[in-house]
Every structure is written in C-alpha cells, then in structure tokens.
Amino acid sequence: MTPRSVPPQAALDTLRRHVRLDGFDLVLDLGRSSGSTLVDARDGAEYLDLMTFSGSLPLGMNHPDMAQDARFMADLAQAALHKVTNPDIYTAEYARFVDTFTQVLGDPALPHLFFIDGGALAVENALKTAFDWKARRTGATSGDGLSALHLEGAFHGRSGYTLSLTNAGDRAVTDLYPALRWPRIPTPGLRFPLEEHAGQVRDAEAEALRAARRHFAEHPGRIACFIAEPVQGAGGDVHLSSGFLYAMQELCREHDALFVLDEVQTGCGMSGSAWCYQRLGLEPDVVAFGKKTQVCGIMAGRRVDGVPENALAVSSRLGSTWGGNLVDMVRATRILEIVEDQSLIVEADRKGAGLLARLRAVAAAHPEHVSNVRGRGLICAFDMPDGPTRDEVLSRLRTEERVLLLPGGERGIRFRPSLAVSRDDLERGAEAIDRTLAKVEEHRC
C-alpha cells in the first residue's frame, strides 16, 4: 500500500468527513512546536500554550532533553514497534518505569500500583478496589447496594461507574445515560481572598459534614468510600480545604470506608508537591492518577491492606489487556527523570506563587471582571462575572493574543501550563489577560 499523506491545509476537512470537530481551529505542527509555543502547521502561526492538552503535557513540546536524546528516542521507537501486554509479558522497560515512578512520585504508604489507559478508568478501578474491600470487610457475598459518597460539582470521568459520580460541566456528558444514585454532598469550595469569606466557608464545610454524617447513618455498612478531587478541575478549579478533607478522612475511618482521592488533574507536581494530598497533610487509602503522569492508574495501601485478599492482591480482580501502554511508560520514565533532575516540582511551587501574585494584580486592575483568584502551585484560576463574558475573553485571548487557556465551571478561566513553563511565558499570559480585559471594558463603556 502506498503511504498516504495529508497536507496540513487539508487536515481538518479530512477529519471532518468522519470525526466531530469541536476543538481549536489549529493543526498542530509536531516538529516546529517548542516549549510553551504551539505552531499551526498551516500558516506558522504561534500560540502561547497555557493549557497543555488539558493539563496532560508535562514538559511542553519537544523538550530538548527528550527530543535531542538519541538513546531515549531509540528506546521510544523500540517500544512503539509492538504493543506489549504488560500484565503478563514483562520487560526491563516496564520495570524501569515502575522504579522511576516510585522514586519520583511514590508514597511508601501506598506501595501497590495498578496501571491502565485513561483517567476515568483509573478512578473506575479505585472504586472497584473500594467495593471489593468493603464487601470483604462485611463478609458480603455480593457488592449489590454498595455506594461511593461524593461531591457536587465533581468530574471523575465518562466511564460506567464514574458517570454516576460526574455532575459538573456540560450536562451532555451525563444526560440520558443510566446512573447509580449514590449519595452526594454539597461542595464547600474555598472562596478567595479567604479572610473575606471565612464565615461563609466555615458554614459550608459544616453543612457538608452534616450531610456526610447523615448519609453514613442512613446507609450503615453500605458506603464503601468517599472520593474527591482536592481541586475540582472541570467543576471550575474549586479548592477544598485541608481541614474539610481531613474531617472526611476521619469520618471514613469512623465508618469503615476508604478515603479515595482523584488526583488525575492535580498530581505529578502541579500543586507544588508530588501529590496535592501531601501538601494538604492527608493520608488517603487509594489515589487515582493520570494526565501528566502519561500512564494512568492507582496507588493503594494503608487501610486497603487491612484486607489481605484485597483487589490488588487477588489475580483478575483488577485487570486490563495492556495494563497501561509501554510507549507511554518509556516516555514517562524520561519525563520523570527530567522532573527530578531539574527540581521541577519545587519550581512549580515557586512559579505558581509568582503567577498567583500577578493574577491578583490583574484582579486589582479589573475588579469588575476578575474575582476569586486562586491557586496551588501552577494550578491557578480566576472567575469572570458570567459565562458569556468568560467565553468572550477566552475567544479574544485565542484569536487576538494567540494565548490558549481553559474554561472551568460556569465562569472560571484556568491555567494548566507545563511543569517546565518559563516565568516569562507566565508573565506573557498575564499581560495578555490584562490587555484583553481592558478591551472588553472599553467595548462595553
């Protein structure tokens, strides 16, 4: 068969014949894009990328310590030649990835790892781990009636179990699909500046804890876990306090349920620590990860090990044909080596603090349009007055300033830069926001 080629100018039309296109009007040039700069292959237009493939690109494009590393590129090509089934055929590449992962991101209290493709499937298997654990704890012969306590505004994925948890963002994600009616409690999101909203937050947290206690009382022995994102991403970068999450952790221990955290968005250094739960001083039993780790999955331990025959210890209780992707593992190994060698997690904390200060200055200059500036590490966001204004600002940033940012919730704008983003690029993004807001204000006068 003669190899086919599609010129960049024809790429979108070719795709549109068979695929719904509702993303960016951009054809990515994989070769010329570099760092936080995405290049459109059609015309060479350059975009400042502060969204990084929805937060999944750890080091930006063509990091020199990857693209110019001949040994790594050869290892990547070798791994790509065959898609190995990692659960039953083992390789040195797989072992090297696991060793590197545990060295850079591992938690000795969560020694058990399970890998799979996709963040939703990572959460799915975290839930399966909890249901298996709870059934064995109670001596049940069936998991029927077990549930997962969760939060309003959550987005845990689009797969079977996770659709019963997801309730943030576009209703098209969940409408018309059957869902399990598991208990859900209000989200006591932090509001910033904290000192101006302390009473409101305190009341919201008390209400959420009352609701959680009520559900535990109404479903004795049936709640297998509580699951939460430390920062609700798709829900609008809603931050939860360490105090609230610690109280939920203690409620889980009191009522014999696992404490599960979804760190698909917040993990791998984005919060300024390897995992956001470490920054918050929490001790989860299971953690789901993905996006910037490139390989998705779960870490488990602590109270999970209280059941010797738990889902991670018994063959076939959790499974997957490929058990993650070996190519992703080879890539992730090199990424994590660079993250460690260049102290990028510590740098994420420092750069994030600078970005947060700059966004607060933007808010001070545009108080009618910018509020609730918030961030942990490089997970930064702010709110606009309403959804239409937010959408206009994002559109202007993309078309006039060529800056790419993400929406979140009903009116939030989110930063998801790479761990290797430069301070200059973060400043360029803040300046572009400042100019765009000035244009919007001038237009509306």
C-alpha beads as a LAMMPS data file, in Angstrom:
LAMMPS data file: protein, C-alpha beads

445 atoms
444 bonds

1 atom types
1 bond types

-500.0 500.0 xlo xhi
-500.0 500.0 ylo yhi
-500.0 500.0 zlo zhi

Masses

1 110.0

Atoms # bond

1 1 1 0.000 0.000 0.000
2 1 1 1.385 3.379 -0.986
3 1 1 1.779 5.599 2.099
4 1 1 -0.759 8.395 2.120
5 1 1 -0.013 11.957 3.128
6 1 1 -2.428 14.705 4.065
7 1 1 -1.216 18.295 3.724
8 1 1 -1.862 20.462 6.796
9 1 1 -4.300 22.633 4.852
10 1 1 -6.482 19.572 4.209
11 1 1 -6.229 18.054 7.701
12 1 1 -9.417 19.480 9.197
13 1 1 -11.530 18.781 6.108
14 1 1 -10.228 15.209 6.036
15 1 1 -11.054 14.683 9.691
16 1 1 -14.433 16.387 9.430
17 1 1 -15.678 13.765 6.999
18 1 1 -15.668 11.173 9.797
19 1 1 -14.988 12.894 13.125
20 1 1 -16.863 15.573 15.039
21 1 1 -14.552 18.594 15.299
22 1 1 -15.353 20.959 18.152
23 1 1 -11.817 21.757 19.326
24 1 1 -9.417 24.520 18.324
25 1 1 -9.046 25.752 14.755
26 1 1 -5.421 24.655 14.703
27 1 1 -3.383 21.938 13.004
28 1 1 -0.509 21.227 15.357
29 1 1 2.978 21.144 13.873
30 1 1 4.585 18.396 15.949
31 1 1 8.083 19.237 14.726
32 1 1 8.195 23.020 14.970
33 1 1 6.235 23.438 18.199
34 1 1 8.556 24.001 21.147
35 1 1 8.176 24.506 24.885
36 1 1 5.032 26.527 25.535
37 1 1 4.709 27.525 21.881
38 1 1 2.325 25.626 19.603
39 1 1 2.797 26.206 15.869
40 1 1 -0.045 25.900 13.361
41 1 1 1.233 23.736 10.510
42 1 1 -0.986 25.557 8.006
43 1 1 0.461 29.048 8.312
44 1 1 3.143 29.030 11.003
45 1 1 1.015 30.977 13.479
46 1 1 2.324 30.622 17.034
47 1 1 0.218 30.238 20.197
48 1 1 1.271 30.537 23.824
49 1 1 0.107 27.246 25.311
50 1 1 -1.012 27.555 28.927
51 1 1 -3.457 24.646 28.716
52 1 1 -1.091 21.808 27.597
53 1 1 -3.530 19.305 26.116
54 1 1 -5.990 19.799 29.002
55 1 1 -3.166 19.641 31.519
56 1 1 -1.636 16.395 30.268
57 1 1 1.623 17.638 28.677
58 1 1 4.258 17.589 31.432
59 1 1 7.229 19.404 29.843
60 1 1 5.789 21.277 26.890
61 1 1 6.625 20.448 23.284
62 1 1 9.931 18.947 22.153
63 1 1 11.793 19.403 25.414
64 1 1 15.496 19.308 24.396
65 1 1 16.355 16.674 26.998
66 1 1 13.862 14.395 25.255
67 1 1 13.873 15.334 21.565
68 1 1 17.667 15.609 21.417
69 1 1 18.385 12.491 23.483
70 1 1 19.270 9.890 20.857
71 1 1 19.185 6.968 23.293
72 1 1 15.740 7.912 24.574
73 1 1 14.376 8.377 21.049
74 1 1 15.683 4.930 20.099
75 1 1 14.119 3.391 23.218
76 1 1 10.822 5.090 22.361
77 1 1 10.853 3.739 18.801
78 1 1 11.702 0.239 20.021
79 1 1 8.793 0.267 22.485
80 1 1 6.436 1.585 19.798
81 1 1 7.077 -1.279 17.415
82 1 1 4.919 -3.713 19.412
83 1 1 2.142 -3.034 21.909
84 1 1 3.121 -5.330 24.783
85 1 1 0.564 -6.723 27.223
86 1 1 2.287 -5.539 30.409
87 1 1 0.237 -7.630 32.886
88 1 1 1.532 -10.937 31.544
89 1 1 4.658 -10.285 29.427
90 1 1 7.286 -8.347 31.356
91 1 1 10.066 -6.087 30.088
92 1 1 13.006 -4.220 31.543
93 1 1 11.379 -1.030 30.231
94 1 1 8.301 -1.689 32.345
95 1 1 10.457 -2.326 35.413
96 1 1 12.481 0.826 34.824
97 1 1 9.303 2.886 34.616
98 1 1 7.916 1.461 37.866
99 1 1 11.247 2.041 39.611
100 1 1 11.406 5.656 38.384
101 1 1 7.756 6.335 39.203
102 1 1 8.160 5.154 42.785
103 1 1 11.395 7.119 43.197
104 1 1 9.980 10.429 41.955
105 1 1 6.275 10.188 42.831
106 1 1 5.912 7.157 45.079
107 1 1 4.465 7.071 48.593
108 1 1 5.771 4.237 50.821
109 1 1 2.331 4.082 52.481
110 1 1 0.736 3.368 49.063
111 1 1 3.010 0.665 47.654
112 1 1 0.541 -1.103 45.343
113 1 1 0.277 0.131 41.748
114 1 1 -2.223 -0.691 39.011
115 1 1 -1.829 0.845 35.528
116 1 1 -4.400 1.413 32.809
117 1 1 -5.070 3.796 29.910
118 1 1 -7.259 6.755 30.864
119 1 1 -8.016 8.810 33.957
120 1 1 -11.639 7.687 34.102
121 1 1 -10.526 4.053 34.140
122 1 1 -8.065 4.869 36.898
123 1 1 -10.949 6.207 39.004
124 1 1 -13.082 3.235 37.947
125 1 1 -10.511 0.842 39.388
126 1 1 -10.149 2.920 42.539
127 1 1 -13.880 2.405 43.044
128 1 1 -13.614 -1.324 42.314
129 1 1 -10.852 -1.546 44.911
130 1 1 -13.127 0.131 47.463
131 1 1 -16.172 -2.018 46.664
132 1 1 -14.109 -5.211 46.874
133 1 1 -12.581 -4.059 50.183
134 1 1 -15.935 -3.139 51.739
135 1 1 -17.626 -6.371 50.685
136 1 1 -14.814 -8.421 52.169
137 1 1 -14.854 -6.335 55.357
138 1 1 -18.549 -7.029 55.864
139 1 1 -18.420 -10.646 54.700
140 1 1 -20.890 -9.921 51.902
141 1 1 -21.207 -12.357 49.020
142 1 1 -22.306 -9.560 46.665
143 1 1 -21.449 -5.908 46.125
144 1 1 -25.081 -5.029 45.461
145 1 1 -26.119 -1.952 47.418
146 1 1 -22.621 -0.602 47.956
147 1 1 -22.078 3.055 47.075
148 1 1 -19.475 5.812 46.819
149 1 1 -20.048 9.055 48.706
150 1 1 -19.007 12.007 46.547
151 1 1 -19.331 15.751 45.991
152 1 1 -21.475 18.098 43.975
153 1 1 -19.533 19.662 41.097
154 1 1 -17.362 16.564 40.646
155 1 1 -15.950 15.324 37.346
156 1 1 -14.456 11.862 37.755
157 1 1 -14.834 10.598 34.194
158 1 1 -17.147 9.280 31.480
159 1 1 -16.944 5.525 32.094
160 1 1 -19.529 3.257 33.743
161 1 1 -19.061 3.818 37.468
162 1 1 -17.588 7.304 37.069
163 1 1 -20.663 8.603 35.235
164 1 1 -22.556 8.068 38.494
165 1 1 -20.152 10.484 40.188
166 1 1 -19.683 13.107 37.479
167 1 1 -22.074 16.018 37.810
168 1 1 -20.047 19.070 36.722
169 1 1 -19.925 20.943 33.448
170 1 1 -21.928 20.238 30.309
171 1 1 -24.954 18.023 31.015
172 1 1 -24.371 16.387 27.629
173 1 1 -21.666 14.369 29.397
174 1 1 -24.197 12.539 31.573
175 1 1 -27.741 13.111 30.265
176 1 1 -29.694 10.029 29.069
177 1 1 -27.144 7.586 30.485
178 1 1 -28.358 5.410 33.365
179 1 1 -26.658 6.228 36.657
180 1 1 -26.416 4.691 40.093
181 1 1 -27.968 7.018 42.658
182 1 1 -25.112 7.192 45.104
183 1 1 -25.065 9.682 47.991
184 1 1 -23.811 13.157 47.109
185 1 1 -22.950 16.025 49.441
186 1 1 -22.500 19.779 48.878
187 1 1 -19.034 21.020 47.958
188 1 1 -17.704 23.559 50.476
189 1 1 -15.404 25.281 47.992
190 1 1 -12.972 27.863 49.254
191 1 1 -13.607 31.452 48.215
192 1 1 -10.747 33.899 47.885
193 1 1 -9.469 36.089 49.464
194 1 1 -10.006 33.627 52.306
195 1 1 -10.068 36.257 55.038
196 1 1 -13.086 37.909 53.418
197 1 1 -15.066 34.671 53.159
198 1 1 -14.025 32.740 56.281
199 1 1 -17.511 32.616 57.790
200 1 1 -19.141 31.548 54.536
201 1 1 -16.606 28.756 54.045
202 1 1 -16.912 27.601 57.659
203 1 1 -20.695 27.322 57.329
204 1 1 -20.438 25.485 54.026
205 1 1 -17.983 22.971 55.440
206 1 1 -20.199 22.358 58.468
207 1 1 -23.195 21.759 56.184
208 1 1 -21.226 19.310 54.013
209 1 1 -20.013 17.374 57.053
210 1 1 -23.566 17.178 58.425
211 1 1 -24.722 15.785 55.085
212 1 1 -21.901 13.237 55.089
213 1 1 -22.748 12.072 58.616
214 1 1 -26.411 11.780 57.641
215 1 1 -25.579 9.580 54.645
216 1 1 -23.336 7.333 56.729
217 1 1 -26.177 6.985 59.251
218 1 1 -28.806 6.312 56.586
219 1 1 -26.658 3.740 54.738
220 1 1 -24.952 1.810 57.546
221 1 1 -22.274 -0.527 56.228
222 1 1 -23.074 0.323 52.590
223 1 1 -20.761 3.276 51.798
224 1 1 -17.507 1.783 50.518
225 1 1 -15.600 5.030 50.126
226 1 1 -15.620 8.780 49.921
227 1 1 -13.963 10.127 46.766
228 1 1 -12.966 13.708 45.976
229 1 1 -10.709 15.807 43.783
230 1 1 -8.565 18.050 46.042
231 1 1 -9.219 20.733 43.417
232 1 1 -12.324 20.181 41.293
233 1 1 -10.970 20.883 37.809
234 1 1 -13.861 20.724 35.326
235 1 1 -16.106 21.996 38.107
236 1 1 -14.222 25.296 37.963
237 1 1 -10.984 24.822 39.931
238 1 1 -12.882 24.641 43.207
239 1 1 -10.396 24.230 46.054
240 1 1 -11.199 22.175 49.137
241 1 1 -9.567 22.975 52.466
242 1 1 -7.219 20.608 54.236
243 1 1 -9.486 20.858 57.279
244 1 1 -12.580 19.678 55.438
245 1 1 -10.772 16.842 53.681
246 1 1 -9.133 15.762 56.948
247 1 1 -12.560 15.671 58.605
248 1 1 -13.855 13.493 55.751
249 1 1 -10.813 11.245 56.120
250 1 1 -11.645 10.780 59.799
251 1 1 -15.321 10.116 59.025
252 1 1 -14.229 7.394 56.610
253 1 1 -12.160 5.752 59.317
254 1 1 -15.003 6.047 61.815
255 1 1 -17.485 4.428 59.420
256 1 1 -15.122 1.876 57.891
257 1 1 -14.976 3.373 54.404
258 1 1 -11.921 4.042 52.276
259 1 1 -10.705 7.606 51.738
260 1 1 -10.043 7.946 47.993
261 1 1 -8.589 10.935 46.159
262 1 1 -8.785 11.618 42.438
263 1 1 -5.505 13.313 41.522
264 1 1 -5.762 12.824 37.776
265 1 1 -5.562 16.610 37.329
266 1 1 -3.642 17.668 40.425
267 1 1 -0.905 15.037 40.544
268 1 1 2.663 14.833 39.222
269 1 1 3.890 18.063 40.759
270 1 1 1.267 20.524 39.536
271 1 1 0.350 21.606 43.070
272 1 1 3.972 22.238 44.038
273 1 1 4.297 18.827 45.687
274 1 1 4.359 15.399 44.076
275 1 1 0.693 14.979 45.037
276 1 1 -1.749 17.583 46.273
277 1 1 -2.727 15.372 49.235
278 1 1 0.830 15.652 50.552
279 1 1 0.602 19.431 50.506
280 1 1 -2.675 19.185 52.422
281 1 1 -1.341 16.741 55.019
282 1 1 -3.766 13.926 54.137
283 1 1 -3.401 10.128 54.253
284 1 1 -5.569 8.584 51.507
285 1 1 -6.039 4.849 51.111
286 1 1 -6.240 4.997 47.308
287 1 1 -5.113 7.686 44.853
288 1 1 -6.073 7.774 41.165
289 1 1 -3.619 9.449 38.792
290 1 1 -3.245 10.314 35.111
291 1 1 -2.748 13.187 32.687
292 1 1 0.780 14.481 33.439
293 1 1 1.927 11.033 34.593
294 1 1 1.238 9.887 30.984
295 1 1 0.364 6.431 32.333
296 1 1 -2.857 6.339 34.351
297 1 1 -3.680 4.146 37.309
298 1 1 -3.947 3.952 41.082
299 1 1 -1.682 3.826 44.114
300 1 1 -3.137 1.912 47.059
301 1 1 -2.193 0.859 50.558
302 1 1 -2.866 1.903 54.152
303 1 1 -6.280 0.503 55.137
304 1 1 -6.633 -1.423 51.872
305 1 1 -4.023 -3.800 53.268
306 1 1 -6.275 -4.469 56.253
307 1 1 -7.959 -6.964 53.930
308 1 1 -5.222 -9.407 52.877
309 1 1 -7.191 -10.658 49.866
310 1 1 -7.926 -7.179 48.513
311 1 1 -8.479 -6.382 44.828
312 1 1 -4.785 -5.676 44.222
313 1 1 -3.712 -8.954 45.813
314 1 1 -6.065 -11.384 44.069
315 1 1 -5.487 -12.326 40.436
316 1 1 -8.040 -10.964 37.937
317 1 1 -9.907 -8.754 40.425
318 1 1 -8.451 -5.777 38.559
319 1 1 -7.313 -6.281 35.000
320 1 1 -6.563 -4.818 31.604
321 1 1 -5.236 -6.272 28.356
322 1 1 -2.341 -3.829 28.137
323 1 1 -2.088 -2.587 31.729
324 1 1 -1.075 0.848 30.555
325 1 1 0.953 1.486 27.420
326 1 1 4.647 0.589 27.215
327 1 1 5.366 3.545 24.913
328 1 1 3.812 5.864 27.480
329 1 1 5.915 4.199 30.160
330 1 1 9.160 4.778 28.267
331 1 1 8.198 8.411 27.673
332 1 1 7.079 8.877 31.288
333 1 1 10.351 7.431 32.581
334 1 1 12.367 10.110 30.778
335 1 1 9.904 12.823 31.808
336 1 1 10.152 11.873 35.469
337 1 1 13.953 11.779 35.278
338 1 1 13.903 15.342 33.963
339 1 1 11.356 16.430 36.582
340 1 1 13.645 15.110 39.307
341 1 1 16.954 16.318 37.816
342 1 1 15.647 19.848 37.244
343 1 1 13.653 20.094 40.516
344 1 1 10.549 20.973 38.515
345 1 1 8.135 20.176 41.349
346 1 1 9.808 22.712 43.620
347 1 1 9.907 25.126 40.690
348 1 1 6.175 24.612 40.117
349 1 1 5.566 25.898 43.634
350 1 1 7.767 28.959 43.070
351 1 1 6.456 29.781 39.604
352 1 1 2.890 29.239 40.789
353 1 1 3.364 31.716 43.621
354 1 1 4.598 34.296 41.118
355 1 1 1.688 33.638 38.759
356 1 1 -0.811 33.902 41.606
357 1 1 0.620 37.267 42.672
358 1 1 0.442 38.513 39.072
359 1 1 -3.184 37.402 38.711
360 1 1 -4.062 39.200 41.927
361 1 1 -2.605 42.360 40.396
362 1 1 -4.767 41.816 37.312
363 1 1 -7.801 41.418 39.581
364 1 1 -6.953 44.667 41.364
365 1 1 -6.773 46.438 38.000
366 1 1 -10.065 44.918 36.787
367 1 1 -12.197 44.417 39.927
368 1 1 -15.475 44.357 37.989
369 1 1 -14.325 41.442 35.850
370 1 1 -11.884 39.332 37.864
371 1 1 -12.582 37.710 41.232
372 1 1 -11.791 34.632 43.315
373 1 1 -8.154 34.402 42.214
374 1 1 -6.834 31.086 43.484
375 1 1 -4.044 28.608 43.087
376 1 1 -1.904 25.803 44.462
377 1 1 1.386 25.605 42.644
378 1 1 0.703 26.001 38.931
379 1 1 -2.991 25.095 39.325
380 1 1 -4.215 28.684 39.050
381 1 1 -7.577 30.166 38.089
382 1 1 -9.886 33.144 38.421
383 1 1 -13.568 33.865 37.852
384 1 1 -15.338 36.195 35.443
385 1 1 -18.727 37.823 36.126
386 1 1 -20.619 35.288 33.984
387 1 1 -20.234 32.591 31.375
388 1 1 -20.677 34.758 28.248
389 1 1 -18.027 37.219 29.432
390 1 1 -15.666 34.339 30.214
391 1 1 -16.222 32.857 26.758
392 1 1 -15.602 36.238 25.103
393 1 1 -12.344 36.698 26.994
394 1 1 -11.118 33.203 26.092
395 1 1 -12.053 33.778 22.440
396 1 1 -10.237 37.123 22.324
397 1 1 -7.197 35.621 24.000
398 1 1 -7.088 32.881 21.395
399 1 1 -7.758 34.961 18.265
400 1 1 -6.190 38.316 19.151
401 1 1 -3.412 37.407 21.582
402 1 1 -2.858 33.791 20.500
403 1 1 -2.909 32.603 24.090
404 1 1 -4.607 29.302 24.982
405 1 1 -6.301 28.868 28.369
406 1 1 -9.064 26.572 29.627
407 1 1 -12.602 27.262 30.807
408 1 1 -13.813 25.704 34.037
409 1 1 -17.194 25.599 35.710
410 1 1 -19.751 28.227 34.798
411 1 1 -17.407 31.235 34.653
412 1 1 -13.840 30.240 35.503
413 1 1 -10.634 30.577 33.492
414 1 1 -7.937 28.030 34.305
415 1 1 -4.182 27.838 33.824
416 1 1 -2.703 24.414 33.070
417 1 1 0.882 25.154 31.967
418 1 1 3.635 22.593 31.735
419 1 1 5.952 21.996 34.670
420 1 1 8.763 23.429 32.532
421 1 1 6.935 26.668 31.675
422 1 1 9.121 29.749 31.940
423 1 1 8.349 32.724 34.143
424 1 1 8.454 34.875 31.019
425 1 1 5.715 32.819 29.394
426 1 1 3.551 33.065 32.517
427 1 1 4.086 36.835 32.510
428 1 1 3.167 36.989 28.815
429 1 1 -0.067 35.183 29.619
430 1 1 -0.918 37.567 32.447
431 1 1 -0.169 40.596 30.263
432 1 1 -2.405 39.221 27.512
433 1 1 -5.244 38.794 30.020
434 1 1 -4.725 42.361 31.235
435 1 1 -4.877 43.760 27.685
436 1 1 -7.901 41.658 26.772
437 1 1 -9.853 42.763 29.835
438 1 1 -9.061 46.386 29.012
439 1 1 -10.507 45.863 25.514
440 1 1 -13.625 44.218 26.885
441 1 1 -14.146 47.084 29.349
442 1 1 -13.590 49.691 26.667
443 1 1 -16.018 47.958 24.314
444 1 1 -18.733 47.870 26.979
445 1 1 -18.390 51.512 28.031

Bonds

1 1 1 2
2 1 2 3
3 1 3 4
4 1 4 5
5 1 5 6
6 1 6 7
7 1 7 8
8 1 8 9
9 1 9 10
10 1 10 11
11 1 11 12
12 1 12 13
13 1 13 14
14 1 14 15
15 1 15 16
16 1 16 17
17 1 17 18
18 1 18 19
19 1 19 20
20 1 20 21
21 1 21 22
22 1 22 23
23 1 23 24
24 1 24 25
25 1 25 26
26 1 26 27
27 1 27 28
28 1 28 29
29 1 29 30
30 1 30 31
31 1 31 32
32 1 32 33
33 1 33 34
34 1 34 35
35 1 35 36
36 1 36 37
37 1 37 38
38 1 38 39
39 1 39 40
40 1 40 41
41 1 41 42
42 1 42 43
43 1 43 44
44 1 44 45
45 1 45 46
46 1 46 47
47 1 47 48
48 1 48 49
49 1 49 50
50 1 50 51
51 1 51 52
52 1 52 53
53 1 53 54
54 1 54 55
55 1 55 56
56 1 56 57
57 1 57 58
58 1 58 59
59 1 59 60
60 1 60 61
61 1 61 62
62 1 62 63
63 1 63 64
64 1 64 65
65 1 65 66
66 1 66 67
67 1 67 68
68 1 68 69
69 1 69 70
70 1 70 71
71 1 71 72
72 1 72 73
73 1 73 74
74 1 74 75
75 1 75 76
76 1 76 77
77 1 77 78
78 1 78 79
79 1 79 80
80 1 80 81
81 1 81 82
82 1 82 83
83 1 83 84
84 1 84 85
85 1 85 86
86 1 86 87
87 1 87 88
88 1 88 89
89 1 89 90
90 1 90 91
91 1 91 92
92 1 92 93
93 1 93 94
94 1 94 95
95 1 95 96
96 1 96 97
97 1 97 98
98 1 98 99
99 1 99 100
100 1 100 101
101 1 101 102
102 1 102 103
103 1 103 104
104 1 104 105
105 1 105 106
106 1 106 107
107 1 107 108
108 1 108 109
109 1 109 110
110 1 110 111
111 1 111 112
112 1 112 113
113 1 113 114
114 1 114 115
115 1 115 116
116 1 116 117
117 1 117 118
118 1 118 119
119 1 119 120
120 1 120 121
121 1 121 122
122 1 122 123
123 1 123 124
124 1 124 125
125 1 125 126
126 1 126 127
127 1 127 128
128 1 128 129
129 1 129 130
130 1 130 131
131 1 131 132
132 1 132 133
133 1 133 134
134 1 134 135
135 1 135 136
136 1 136 137
137 1 137 138
138 1 138 139
139 1 139 140
140 1 140 141
141 1 141 142
142 1 142 143
143 1 143 144
144 1 144 145
145 1 145 146
146 1 146 147
147 1 147 148
148 1 148 149
149 1 149 150
150 1 150 151
151 1 151 152
152 1 152 153
153 1 153 154
154 1 154 155
155 1 155 156
156 1 156 157
157 1 157 158
158 1 158 159
159 1 159 160
160 1 160 161
161 1 161 162
162 1 162 163
163 1 163 164
164 1 164 165
165 1 165 166
166 1 166 167
167 1 167 168
168 1 168 169
169 1 169 170
170 1 170 171
171 1 171 172
172 1 172 173
173 1 173 174
174 1 174 175
175 1 175 176
176 1 176 177
177 1 177 178
178 1 178 179
179 1 179 180
180 1 180 181
181 1 181 182
182 1 182 183
183 1 183 184
184 1 184 185
185 1 185 186
186 1 186 187
187 1 187 188
188 1 188 189
189 1 189 190
190 1 190 191
191 1 191 192
192 1 192 193
193 1 193 194
194 1 194 195
195 1 195 196
196 1 196 197
197 1 197 198
198 1 198 199
199 1 199 200
200 1 200 201
201 1 201 202
202 1 202 203
203 1 203 204
204 1 204 205
205 1 205 206
206 1 206 207
207 1 207 208
208 1 208 209
209 1 209 210
210 1 210 211
211 1 211 212
212 1 212 213
213 1 213 214
214 1 214 215
215 1 215 216
216 1 216 217
217 1 217 218
218 1 218 219
219 1 219 220
220 1 220 221
221 1 221 222
222 1 222 223
223 1 223 224
224 1 224 225
225 1 225 226
226 1 226 227
227 1 227 228
228 1 228 229
229 1 229 230
230 1 230 231
231 1 231 232
232 1 232 233
233 1 233 234
234 1 234 235
235 1 235 236
236 1 236 237
237 1 237 238
238 1 238 239
239 1 239 240
240 1 240 241
241 1 241 242
242 1 242 243
243 1 243 244
244 1 244 245
245 1 245 246
246 1 246 247
247 1 247 248
248 1 248 249
249 1 249 250
250 1 250 251
251 1 251 252
252 1 252 253
253 1 253 254
254 1 254 255
255 1 255 256
256 1 256 257
257 1 257 258
258 1 258 259
259 1 259 260
260 1 260 261
261 1 261 262
262 1 262 263
263 1 263 264
264 1 264 265
265 1 265 266
266 1 266 267
267 1 267 268
268 1 268 269
269 1 269 270
270 1 270 271
271 1 271 272
272 1 272 273
273 1 273 274
274 1 274 275
275 1 275 276
276 1 276 277
277 1 277 278
278 1 278 279
279 1 279 280
280 1 280 281
281 1 281 282
282 1 282 283
283 1 283 284
284 1 284 285
285 1 285 286
286 1 286 287
287 1 287 288
288 1 288 289
289 1 289 290
290 1 290 291
291 1 291 292
292 1 292 293
293 1 293 294
294 1 294 295
295 1 295 296
296 1 296 297
297 1 297 298
298 1 298 299
299 1 299 300
300 1 300 301
301 1 301 302
302 1 302 303
303 1 303 304
304 1 304 305
305 1 305 306
306 1 306 307
307 1 307 308
308 1 308 309
309 1 309 310
310 1 310 311
311 1 311 312
312 1 312 313
313 1 313 314
314 1 314 315
315 1 315 316
316 1 316 317
317 1 317 318
318 1 318 319
319 1 319 320
320 1 320 321
321 1 321 322
322 1 322 323
323 1 323 324
324 1 324 325
325 1 325 326
326 1 326 327
327 1 327 328
328 1 328 329
329 1 329 330
330 1 330 331
331 1 331 332
332 1 332 333
333 1 333 334
334 1 334 335
335 1 335 336
336 1 336 337
337 1 337 338
338 1 338 339
339 1 339 340
340 1 340 341
341 1 341 342
342 1 342 343
343 1 343 344
344 1 344 345
345 1 345 346
346 1 346 347
347 1 347 348
348 1 348 349
349 1 349 350
350 1 350 351
351 1 351 352
352 1 352 353
353 1 353 354
354 1 354 355
355 1 355 356
356 1 356 357
357 1 357 358
358 1 358 359
359 1 359 360
360 1 360 361
361 1 361 362
362 1 362 363
363 1 363 364
364 1 364 365
365 1 365 366
366 1 366 367
367 1 367 368
368 1 368 369
369 1 369 370
370 1 370 371
371 1 371 372
372 1 372 373
373 1 373 374
374 1 374 375
375 1 375 376
376 1 376 377
377 1 377 378
378 1 378 379
379 1 379 380
380 1 380 381
381 1 381 382
382 1 382 383
383 1 383 384
384 1 384 385
385 1 385 386
386 1 386 387
387 1 387 388
388 1 388 389
389 1 389 390
390 1 390 391
391 1 391 392
392 1 392 393
393 1 393 394
394 1 394 395
395 1 395 396
396 1 396 397
397 1 397 398
398 1 398 399
399 1 399 400
400 1 400 401
401 1 401 402
402 1 402 403
403 1 403 404
404 1 404 405
405 1 405 406
406 1 406 407
407 1 407 408
408 1 408 409
409 1 409 410
410 1 410 411
411 1 411 412
412 1 412 413
413 1 413 414
414 1 414 415
415 1 415 416
416 1 416 417
417 1 417 418
418 1 418 419
419 1 419 420
420 1 420 421
421 1 421 422
422 1 422 423
423 1 423 424
424 1 424 425
425 1 425 426
426 1 426 427
427 1 427 428
428 1 428 429
429 1 429 430
430 1 430 431
431 1 431 432
432 1 432 433
433 1 433 434
434 1 434 435
435 1 435 436
436 1 436 437
437 1 437 438
438 1 438 439
439 1 439 440
440 1 440 441
441 1 441 442
442 1 442 443
443 1 443 444
444 1 444 445
